[in-house]
Amino acid sequence: MLYLSLKYLHILSATVLVGVGFGTAFYKWMVDRSGEVRAIAYMGRLVVLADWLFTTPAIILQPLTGLWMLQIAGYPLGSAWIVWTLLLYALAGACWLPVVWLQYRMRALALAALAAEQALPAAYWRYARIWFYLGVPAFVAMLAIYALMVFKPL
């Protein structure tokens, strides 16, 4: 029962992690394309909030439940699919950490522009490009992790 409970939490947190990540990225990207400062500032607040409420707990649960299940099932940590999963998770995390900083900066810039009734500064758009390009390898890594979890090759 413990293993199945951990598996449930692992699958649920993976779904939340990828789903919220894709969802917030899509809506933020689309709102950014609108150029509407009020909407961008509002979305900036929501993206930061979603990271705190959903993404961060899922990021913590993933390795805890995954490693615990590996221990119960007796999989050796040196198995190729586990090593690749951990490396890809580290890659996604290495992309996500600067993304969090960028989201805070973009939110602050958008709120300042809204308060001053001005257009978004060039720094906002520079951060948005970096945010986008960091998101691509992170999402690809997460999709690859899903495949490794399902197929457990090698």
Secondary structure, DSSP 8 states (H G I E B T S, - for coil): -HHHHHHHHHHHHHHHHHHHHHHHHHHHHHHHHHT-HHHHHHHHHHHHHHIIIIIHHHHHHHHHHHHHHHHHHT--TTSHHHHHHHHHHHHHHHHHHHHHHHHHHHHHHHHHHHHHT----HHHHHHHHHHHHHHHHHHHHHHHHHHHHHH---
